Amino acid sequence: MNVLIAMDSFKGSLSSKDAGEAVKFGIKRVFPDSVVDVIPVADGGEGSLEAIQTLPGHFVMVPIHQLDGKKRSARYYRTEQAAYIESAEAVGLHLISSDNLEPSRLTSYGVGELIQDAEEKGAKDIYVFLGGTGTTDGGLGMLQALGYTCFDHSCEELPLHQNPLLDTASIRESSSQLNANLYIVTDVDNPYAGQRGAAAVFGPQKGMKKEEIPTYDAALHRVADLLSLPPSQKGAGAAGGIGGSLYSLGATYVPGIEWMLELLKVEEKLAVADIAFTGEGQMDYQTAYGKVPSGVGKLAKKHNIPCFALAGQVVEPVDNLYETLSGVLSIQQGCHSLEHALNPDVTKSQLAFSAEQVMRIWSSGRGN
């Protein structure tokens, strides 16, 4: 019996690796002699560095400036040729308290510092995972860290380590260019500005008040012109607009889940599996578009492998997921508080129990 497990993280509760190990524990209750392969997976957002660790390489620690300009250390992953940078490691929303979520102060400067370090240390390819950031600065802070200068309407240079977006009227490019190839890895296709842009869609979760959105969106439109960004540039609005500024540096867009699954050789491992498991914290109609369970399910269907998805919460309708997944199950047992549901020990126990039940039902249908 060969089983493949490729789970995304359960945000606020378990990493993708821990979620996968919990599922494995449940499977072993039914088939103790089964060969179970656990592959941590992410879609290009938060948790991507954990998945990348399966590649031969090492972490590099770098002193950077976080969202509010304070100094801290952040890491990226380095292989022989490439550097893998997760924007949330430097300027993640989880790194600042809700009391300090002031959009006009919070910057992406730390992401630029990680890119600069990778460049200076000889990385030929730099992949930037976008998602989970706490800033809406259009990526201007990142550009400042890479030597760009932002000026206000009086041609005064704007300060570093705070959000320059609202006051930027012109931009001077850096005197030096990056030699590395840049790649944007994300599951987000939102444009830089507009109704689906960085401010309108993601601003509120980063402390932006409803009445502030038009002002930030207007600034994003203005900066988009300065950076020569097309209005519908796919993924430019990811991570508060960091995607757009990466495009201005010549970056190439990479669809997160397809790229990640290929990099981790998931299809190759699926081809020899009898059954597969995937899942994430919440699954709904949108899961079919660029999320881990959908990507794993498509590969499983290609090889006629049954694939079951386990989720902390399932929000109907999910009919569109059945095209690639054999079943979608919530792991919750009874009515409990969110705090209870997010408890890591509870999540591990529920994942193991749910996986065990799936295996018992599936094996009974096979006559085992």
Salt bridges, closest charged atoms under 4 A:
GLU21 OE2 - LYS17 NZ 3.98
ASP43 OD2 - LYS291 NZ 3.96
GLU46 OE1 - LYS11 NZ 3.47
ASP68 OD2 - LYS70 NZ 3.99
GLU89 OE1 - ARG75 NE 3.20
GLU113 OE2 - HIS65 ND1 2.87
ASP117 OD2 - LYS121 NZ 3.10
ASP187 OD2 - LYS291 NZ 2.55
ASP189 OD1 - ARG196 NH2 2.79
ASP217 OD2 - HIS221 NE2 3.44
GLU267 OE2 - LYS302 NZ 2.75
GLU267 OE2 - HIS303 NE2 2.97
GLU356 OE1 - ARG29 NH1 2.92
GLU356 OE2 - ARG360 NH2 2.97
